[in-house]
Structure formats: C-alpha cells, structure tokens
Amino acid sequence: MTSPLTHTWRLLKWGRILARHGALRGIERDPNTPAQVRRLARIARFGARVPKTPRYADAFQAIGPAAIKLGQTLATRPDLVGDEAARDLLRLQDNLPPVPFATICAAMEASMGRPPSAFFASIEAEPVGAASIAQVHRAVTLDGRTVAVKVLRPGVEDEFARAIDTYEWAAAQLEAISPEARRLRPRLTIETFKRWTARELNFRREAASASELAESMTAEPDFVIPAVDWQRSTAKVMTIEWVDGIKLSDRQALVDAGYDLPHLANTLVQAFLRQAIAEGFFHADLHQGNLFALPGSRIAAIDFGIMGRIDRRARVWLAEILYGLITGNYKRVAEIHFEAEYVPAHHDVGEFATALRAVGEPMRGLAVKDMSIGMMLDGLFSITRDFDMVTQPHLLLLQKTMVMVEGVATALDPDINLWNTAAPFVREWIRTELGPEAAVADRLIEDVRTLVRLPELVRRIEARYPAPGGAPPTPPLAEIEVVRIGGGWRYLAVAILSAAAGIAATLLVL
C-alpha cells in the first residue's frame, strides 16, 4: 500500500516537471484559470530556467509512459492545444529514445524461450519506431518474409502500475472534496484506464484484437490490417507482416507521392464509423503514428493494444444521436439521452433539446477549420453540468477515438465536413438496423429463441411442480407447541439454536 506522502510527492514532482519545461505557461496566462491554480503554477516553476518555447513532449516523456499516452492524444488536436504544441507532441508517437538493442534481444529471449536467431534470419538493430510501451524492429523470418517485431519495453509494467496507483489516489481525493468531481467520476475513469492499460501490455491480446478487427473490416477493403505471425508472438513480443507505406503524419511526403488526401480522410472516417457503429469493435488508438498510406489510397493501421467495444443498444443510441445532430433533430437526440439514462429523469426533455440546439446549430454545415471546437466543448461541458449528467466510462474510449479521428482527418483535409462525411453511412445503418425489415427480423429471431427455450421451461416447471405419484409422499409431521420467548432472551435463544444447527450440519457432513 503506497502512502499518501508518496502520492503527494509524485504529484508535486510531476507538476514541477511540467513547469520546468514551460508546459504550465498557458495555464498561468489564461484569464479563466482560478487564481489558486495560477499561484500553484508559479510556485512550481520557482527557481527553474523555463525555456522560451515550451517543450511539452520532453515534459510528458520525463513524467513517464502514462503521461506519454495522454500526450499522444493531444498531438492530434492542434485546435485545442495549438499548432506549436501539437507539432512538439508528435514526437511522442514513435520517436522516443530507444532501449539498447542488447536489452531488447534479452527481453525477446526471455519471453520466447529461445534466442531471436531461432525465429529470425536477421533483425535490424535500429528500431523503426520507439513509443511509450514498446519499440518495433524490422526483421526477416527464416522463410524470408519481412515482418515487424514489437517488443515490450522492460520495466514498463511497473512504471504504469506506480503512475496509475497515484492517479487513483488523486482521483479519490478529488471526489472527496468536490461535488463536481464526483459527478465526473474520476475514480471510475481511472479504473477504466487501468483496464485498458492491462490489455495494452499483453501482446497476445493485441494480436487477437488485430485478427478480429481484420475479419470485421472485410467490407472496407481500403482499410488494411496486417496479418499476425502467431508462431513468433508471445505476451511480450508480437510479430506482424511488414507495412510498407507513408505515415499519415508526413503530409508533405503524401503530397509528393501523389496521394488523394481528401480520399484518405474520407476512408479513415468511414472505417471508424463501420468499426464503432456497425461492428461495435474499434481501434481506439488511431493517431497519425499508427496509420500508413498505401498505394491505391488505402490506409493500413497498426498498434492494436487499445480496442473498444460497444453493445448493440449503445450503438443504436450512438447512431441516432449522430444522425440527429447531422439533421438538426435535437428533440430526438434529447429523447435518446433520457432513454439511455444519460440524463436524470427529473429534467425536462424539451429544455435539454434546446440546450443541445444552442451548441450544435452554430456548427452545422461548417468545415472543421471554421469550427471553434474549444467553444463547442465548453458548451457541451456546461450542458453536462446543468443537467447532472455523469461520466459514462464505457464511452470514454469512443470519445477519445473520435477526437483522434477528427484530428487526423482534418490534418489530411482541412476542408472536410465530418457531418456530411458521416451522414450517408449513419443513415444507411439506421435504415438497415431500425427499419421495418430489421424490426421483422428481430421479432422472428426473438420468437425462434423463445420456442427453443420452451422444452427447458417445461422441464423446469415439472421439476418445481412434480406430477402426483412422481415423488414419495411426505409423512405428516406432529404438531409441536412453539415456545415464545420475549425480551432479550429471544436473541439468546436464536443464537443457541443457530449454533446447534451449525453443529448438526457439521456432524451430518462428517
């Protein structure tokens, strides 16, 4: 059990690191920042030589892997953190200082049970990518195939465990002192993040996710999932086919190679919608470093450590919410929030619909570059506060991924209109899943399942109410007068009888 003093020291150290790298300068200068927070930010940088240009990536890297994951998400949103910060944070995606190759080889041998030479003809010592959790090396198998070998960084599990332990402690303190924090449920949010991390640190799970996603994306041939080499994969080493493409983060290289950037942006959005809405299983780490452009304006994805799932009921709600926002049907969007119990029932549906209209209407029909995403998020946050909406942890991955997809698509095509791009897919899915044909099909399936359960139901009824003669008759029991004990003696009697019953049961067993 980590002591509160240790947690406090870690938080102070992280704050000092951020301040020393100039990462808190924006908080200090923001007029909306509470005075107490600005004062703490100034204290945190006291005596430090703060650089003129904030070094966000260096700060997140110094804090540790968990902070790096946050920085990777922020790198896709220059509209929120600014172009300068976003460019700096891009370094966190796959350009971190690598672990020495000898250490990587030792880790591979420990995990695979044999030296790497038993599996690979050659492995390049220089990694092609080094991220927060693992680094990737290009290799050639004994049968001559070029593959990518992903190896877990030694010690990363312990680093994540320590950070998340402190995150949990800090979240608990917040909930204890702030009603607003309790509504946002930071402890449940951290617990969800903890489960994501446990899955991401197990490469067998990642390999299984890649295989499952490849099967579900056959309807999107322009979105490619590399094949897994199961014979060369373990819990800490994963081998997949080599992807020879241009990273979506290198926009100039894409232009020079003649790629159709608006088509790539559209492909990414359509692929994500199919994953999230149609399949309910989606890649939840779609930042630029994990996406490559392939010949034919196709997109290949890698890094399947974080995957999200949404059940059918939530997907129906999501599709209807998106389509309602696209078409301006705010009343229906409000009704869905009440049906899903995202908004407490004591609020008024009409008032909630009006609040949604105030946020959504100014954004409809605009290209992303013309939107004020910051203002929209501020408006949505105000709505959640005014209508007592609590955080939905099962939707956090989806929200995070939508932010990433929007950021990547906008970087490819600043003129993209996400509403118009999403509308045809969402409209067709709603027609297919919620139309008359779908209703009839659902009813038929439900009726067939009911018929299949009938024999079992009959057997259970017979077991509960056996036919006459089916069991030996119960002999009549003699009536015995019950001694009624009043007052405190009743409890003593009950205790004695309970003890006697326990002893008798023990003797019967023996």
N, C-alpha and C positions, 0 to 999 in steps of 0.2 A: 504494500500500500504506500503510494507516494505521499509525502507530507505536504500540507498546504504551503509551507515555506518553500519547498522545491518548485511547486507550480508557480508561485508568485515570482520566484527568481527567474524561471524560464520566460514568463510573460514580460518581465522587465527587460530581460536580455534581448528578446525579440523586438521590443519597442525601441531599444537603444540601437539595434542593428538597422532598423528601418530609418530612424532619424539620422544615423551616421551616414547613410547613403543618400540622404536627401529625399527619401520616399514619403516623408510626412509633410513636406513643404506645402503641398496642395491643401492639406487639412488645416494647416496653420493660416493660410491666406483666404480660405473660404469663409465668407461672412456668415454663412449658415451654420458653421461649426460652433457648438456650445463653447462658451468661454473656458470652462473647466478642461475640456478636451484640448483646446489650443494651448492652455497653460502646461498641460502634461507633455504635449509635443515639444514645446520649447525646452522644458526640463530635460527631456530625453536626449536632445542634441547638445546639451550644455557641455562645453569644453571640447566638442568634436570638430574636426575640419570637414565641414559639409561641402561636397562638390557643387559647383555651379549648376551642372546638369545632373539631375537625379539618376542614380544607377539602380533602377528597380530590379533588374534581373540579378545583379550581384547581391542585392539585399535578400531577395527570396531564396537565392541559392545558399546564402550563408545561414539562413534560418533552418533549411532542411527540405527533404522530399515532399512533405505535406504542403508546405508553402509553395513549392515549385509547381505542384498541381494547380493551385489557385492561380498562379501567375500565367500558366499556360492558357487558362480560360480567359483571363483578362486580355491576353495578347490578341484575341480575335475581336475585341471591341474597342477600336480607336475612338468611336463615338462616345464612349463612356470614360475612358482613361486618357484620351488624347493620342494623336498620331505619334508623338515622340515617345511616350511611354509604351505604346503598343509595339513600336519597332524594337525598342530595347527588350521588351519581354519576349519577343520572338526567339531570342537566344536560348530561352529555357526549354524550347520544344524538343530539340535533338542536338544541341550544340554545347553540352556541358562538358567539363573536364573528364576525360575517360579514366576508367580504372586500368591500371597496368595490365598488359596482355598476359603476363605470367599469372597474375591473380585470377584472371578470367579463366585461363586454362585449368587452374587448380579447382575452381568452382565447378567447371564442366565435368571434370573427372570425378569429383565428389558426388555430383548429382547423377551422372550417367553410369557410374560404376566401373568405367574403363577410360583410358586416355582418349582425348579427341581424335588421335590418329586411327583409332579403331572404327571411327564413324565417318571421318572426312579425309579426303586426299590432301586438302590444303585449307587453311583458314588465314585470312588476311589479318595481320596484327593490328593494323589501323582500323578502328571502328568506323562504320559508315554513319552511325548515329549514337549519341550518348544522351539519354534522358534521365529523368529523376529516379526511375525504378530499375531500369536495365539499360544495357547497351547492345548494339547489334553489329555483328561482323559478317562480312561476305565470305562464303565458303564454297567448296566444291565437294560433292559427295564421292564415295568410292566408285559409284557407277557413272560419274561425270556430269551430274546435274548441278547447276548453280543455285544456291539457296542462301537464305538469310538466317543466321543463328542469333537468337535473342537470349541473353544470359542475365539472370537476376544479379544486381549489384550486391556483393557480400555485405552483410550487416544492415541492409536497408529495412528489413522487417523490424529490427529493434528500434531504429530511428523513428519509423512510423508509429510504433507502439507507444514510445515516450511522448511524441507530439500529440497523438490522439488522446492519451491519458490526460494531458494538460488541457486540451480543448474541452474534454468532458467536464473537468473540474471548473474551468472558466464558465462554461455554459450553465452549470448548476448554480454558480454564484450569481450570474445574471438573472436567472429565473427567480432566485430568492429575493432579489431587491427590486425587480422591475416587472410590473404587470404587463407592460408592452412586450417585454422579452418572453414572458410566459405564453402570451398569445402566439408569438412566433415559434415557440417550442425549439429553442436551440439545442436542448439536450437530445431530443428525438432526431433532430437534423444531424448532429454529430454521430449519433448511433447509426444512422443510415450511412453516413460517410464511412464509418468504421467497417460496416459490412461490405461496402464497395471495395474498400482497400484490401480486405481479406481475400476477396475474389481476384483482385488485380494482381496480388502477389503469388497466385497459384497458376503457373503456366499451363497445366493440364486443363484447368477450367477455361483459360483463354483459348487454347486450341479447340476445345469442344465448342466454344462460342463461335469461333471462326467457321467451323464446319457447319454449324446450324444456320448461321447467317447466310452462307453460300447457298444452302438449299432453299432458303426462303426468298432469295433475291433472283431466282431464275427468270422472273418476269421483268427484271431490269437488266438487260444484257450489257448496258453501258456502265454499270456499276460492278466492278470486278473484285472478288475476294480470292486472294492467293490460297493455294492448296496447302494443307498441313502435312508435314512428314512425321507421322506418328512414331515411326521406329527410332527417330532421333530427337524425340521430345520427352521431357520429364516435368516434374513440378517446378524446376528452376531453370530449365533450358527448353526453348521452343524453336523448332526449325520449320520454316515455310518456304515456298517457292520464291525465287528472286523476282522482284518487281522492277522493271527497267523503264522508268518514267521520269517526269519532271515534277518536282514538288509544287503544289498549288501556291506555296508561299513565295515562289520565284516568279512573279508576274511578268517581268521583262523577258525571262527565258521562254515563258509560254507564248508571249507575243512574237518573239524572234522565231520560234518554231512553227508559227502559223496556226496556233490553236484558236478555236472559236470560243472566246471566253464567256460570252453570254450563254452559249450552249452548255459549257461546263457548269456554269452557275445553275442553270435550269436542271441539269442532270442531278446535281447534288441535292437540290431541294426536292425533286421528285423521288429520289432514292430514300431520302429521310422520311418523307411522308408515307411511302409504302412501308418502310420498317415500322414507324411509330403507329400508324393508323390501321393499315391493312394486316400487318403481321403481328404487331404487339411485341416485337423483339427488335431492339435497335442498338446500333453502335453509338455509345454515349461519350465518345472522345474524338469527335470529328474536327479537330483543329488542323491547320494547314500542314503541320509537320507529319500528319498521318494520312495525307491524301496526295496521290500522284496522278498526273495526266498521262494517259497512254495514247498511242496512235489511234486515230478514229474518233478523237474527242471523247474517249472513255475515261472513267475515274477508277483508280484502284485504291482501296482502303487497307490499312494495316493497323496493328495495335488494338486487339480486341479484349483488353483487360477489363474495361468498364463497359458493361452491357446493361440495357434497361428492359424491363418487361411491363406491359400494361394489359390488364384483363379486358375482355371484350366490352363489358359495361362501361369502363372508363374510356375506352377508345371511341365508343359511340358518343359519349358526352364530349370528348375532345373534338371529334369531327363536327358535331353540331355547333359547338362553341366557335370553332374556326369559321365555319360557313356562316354562322350568324353575324360574326364580326365583318366578314367579307361583304355580305349583302346588306349590312346595316340593320339586321333583325335583332335589336338589342333586347327586346322583350323575351324572345326565345332563349337568348343567352342567359338572361337573368333567371328564367324558369329552370334551366338546366342546373345552374348553381344551387338552387333550392332543392331540386330533385336529388342531386348528389350530396346534399347536406354540407356543401362548402360554406354556405351562409346560414346562420341560425334561423329557425323558422319564425322567430318573433319579429323579424324585419319585414318590410314591405317589398314585394316583387317589383312593383312599379317604380318605387324610389331607387331600387338597385339598378333597374334598366336605365333610368335617367342618368345615374352616375356613370354607368358604362358608356352611354352615348357621349357624355361630356369628354371622356378620354378618347374614345375610338373615332368619333366623327371627324375631328381635325386631321386624322392620319389617313383616312381612306382616300385611295386614288393617288397617293403621293409615292414617288420613288423613295427608296430608303435614304438616299443622300439628302432629300428635302425634309425628312422627318427629324423631329427632336426626340430621340429615343430617351434621353435623360428626363425630359418633361413628361413623356408618356409613362415611364417607370415611376416617376414621382406621383403622378396621378393615380396609377394603379395601386401604389402602396397606400395612398390616402384612402382609397376605397376599402382595401382590406382592413384598415384600422377603423374606419367609420362603421363598417358592417360586421365587425367582430369576427372576421374570417381568420381561422387558424392555419398555420402552415400545414401543407399536405406532403409529408416526406416521400410518399410513393411517387409524387410528381416532380420531385426536385431534379432527378436525373433528366427528365424530359425537358424541364425548363432550362437547365444548364445546356443541354444539347441544342435546343432551339436557338439559344443565344449564340452558340458556336457556329451553327449552320448559317444563321443570318450574317454573322461577321465574315465568314469565308466567302459566301455568295456575293456579298457587297464588295469585297475586295476584288473579286473577279469582274463583276459588272455593277458599277455604281448606280446605274440607271434601272436596275432590276426592281420590279414591283412584286414583293413577296405575296401580297394578297392575290393579284392576278395570276401569278405563277401557281399558287396552291389551289385556286378555285376549281379548275376542271377536275383535278384528282379528287378533291374532297367531295365535290358534287356527285361524281360518279360512284364513289364509295358509299355515300349516304343513300343514293338511289338503289344500289345493289344490296346493301345491308338492311335498310329500313323501308324499302319499297314494298308494294303488295306481294310481289313474288317471294321476297325474303320472309315476309310475315307468314305466308302459307307454308314455306319450307320449314321455318322454325316451329310452327304448330305441328306439322307432320312428325318432325323429329321428336318433339316433346311427347306426342301421343304414342309413338312407337316405343320410346323409352319407358313410358308408363305401362304399356302392355307387357313389355319384357319383365317388369318388376312384379307383375300380378302373381305368378306362381310363388315367388318368395313371400309375398304379402299373405297369401292363403296359408302357407306353411307356418308363418308366424302367428296367425290367428288361431290355427289349430293347436299350436303349442301353448297358447295363452288360454284357450277355452277347449280343452280336450273333450271328445265325444263321450257319452255315457258308456261305462264299461271299459274305457280306454286306460284307466288307472285304478289301482286298488282303492276301495272306499276308505275314507278316513274314519277311524273309530271315534265314537262320541267321547268327549272329554268331560270328566266330572267337574261340576261347578265347585269352585273354591272361593271362600269369602276373602275379599281383599282387605288387608289391614290398612286403615287410613291413619297416617301419621301426620301430625300437624307441626307447625312451627319449624324451628331449626333442625328438629330431629329428622325431618323429611330428607334434608340434604345428606345427613349422615347415613340414612338408610339407603339412599340411592348410591352413594359411594361404596357401601359394603356390598350391595347387590352387584354393582358393576365389577368390583374386584372378584367376586365369586364367579361371575360369568366368564371373566377372563381366565381364571384358573381352570374352570371346567373345559373351556375350549382348548387350552394347552394340553390337558390330560387326554382329551379325545384325539388330538393330533399325534401324541406320543403313543 
